[in-house]
Amino acid sequence: QGTVGPNLTHVGSRQILASGILQNTPQDMAKWIKDPPAVKPGSLMPDLHLSDQDVNSLVAYLETLK
């Protein structure tokens, strides 16, 4: 079990993200990945200071996890 970050099992097929705070759209997923604590205060998922290109690549990959 990981100690940092969310459970990403089948994340691409979920309708909501971040415990229901966001809809599972590419835009909302990018927002969540870019700055998790801003979206969900108290989140264990850290802000990794990823570039926009890295966030977009990660979102594209995560959307395949259906």
Helices and strands as residue ranges (DSSP letters): G 11-13, E 16-17, E 22-23, H 26-34, H 36-39, H 52-62
